[in-house]
């Protein structure tokens, strides 16, 4: 079962390699901490703050490609945890069909950040990795 989540916090430290994003269960109290790189954390932060750059960055490019090809990012799902690595998928609707694209959670969240794209985590992932 997919559980709706919200991006609650981005912890950015320029003195450390690893950054943390915190997802909060929308209708509960579970938190999911995901360690990501500095570049990805800054990309998420930039998109949330709607900072416009002169040229598109990678996540802007992917968003533009999906849109220009007539697709729509329907949702993001963090769907697995294997060997301490989270897995995610982009769920894209194109011409009435659903296309699922494998993704790192940080890239998926950066793509959806600052928009109304819903974010979900599979319950079995929360059972294994979430805190209260």
N, C-alpha and C positions, 0 to 999 in steps of 0.2 A: 504494500500500500504506500502511496506517495503522501508525504506530510508537507503541507505548505510552510515555508520558512521565509524569514526576512533577513536581509543583511543588517546586522545590528551594530557591527563595529569593524573598523579596519585599524589594526595596530601597526603603525609604520615607525621603524627605527632605522635611520640611515647608518647607524654604527653596527648593525647586525645584518647578516645575509638573509636570515629567515624572518618573514613577517607573518602576521596572523590575521585571518578574517574570522569573525564570529557570526554564525547564523543563529537566529532565535526562532523557535517554533511559534508560529502565529497563534495557535489556539492551545498553547501549553507552556511549559516552562523549561523545556530542554534546550540546551545550547550545543552547537557543534563548532569546534575550533579546527580550522584548517590552516596548516602552515603553507605559505606560498613565498615566492621570490619578491624581491624589492621592485623589480620592473613591473610585475603583474599587480602588486599592491598599488603602485603609483598609477597604473592604467585604470584600475577600478576607481580609485579616488578621483582621478581627472574626469572620468565619465559621469560619476555621481554629481560632481560639481559643475558639470556641463562646460568644462574648459575647452574652448575651441582653439585649435592650432591651425597654422597656415596650410598644412598638408595632413592628409588622413594617416593616423597611426594604424597598426595592424587590426585592432578590434573595430575601428571605424571602417576600415576597408572591408572586413568581413560583413559588417552590418550593411554597407552599401551594396555589396555583391548580392546578398540575400534579397534585398529590396529591389535592385535593378533586374534581377532574374524572376521577379514576380512572387517571391516567397515571403513568408512571414514567420518570424521566430515566435512560436506559440508558447513554449515553456522551456525551462532548464531543469534537468533532473540529475541530482547526484545519486547515482544508482548502485555504486558498489565500493567496497573497501577491501583491497587485497594487498597483503604484505606491507601494511602501513601506508598504502597509496590509495587516495580517493579517485574514483572514476566518475565521469559525468557524461551526459549526452545533451545535445541541442535537439529539440523537437521542432522541426520546421514544417510548415504547411505550404505546399506548392501545388497549385492546380487541383485542389481538393484532396490531394494525397499527403500522407505524413511521411516525412523523411527524418530518420534519426541519425545524427552525426556524433561520433565519439569525440570527446573533448576532455581536456583537463578542467577541473572545477574552476580554477582561477581564470582561465580564458572564457569559459562559459559565463561566469559571473561578470567579468569585464564587458562582455558583449551585451549582456542584459542590463547592466548597471545604468541607472538614470532613466530607465524606461519602466513601463508597466508590465514587463514580461514576468510572469510568475516563476518563482523558484521553489523547487520541491526537493526533498531528500527521501529516499526509500526508507521505510520504517526499520528494516533490518540493519541499515547503516547507522541509524540513530541508536538502535538498541546496543550496537557494538561500540559506538564511539562518542555518544553524546554525554554531556554532564548536565547537572541540574542547577 
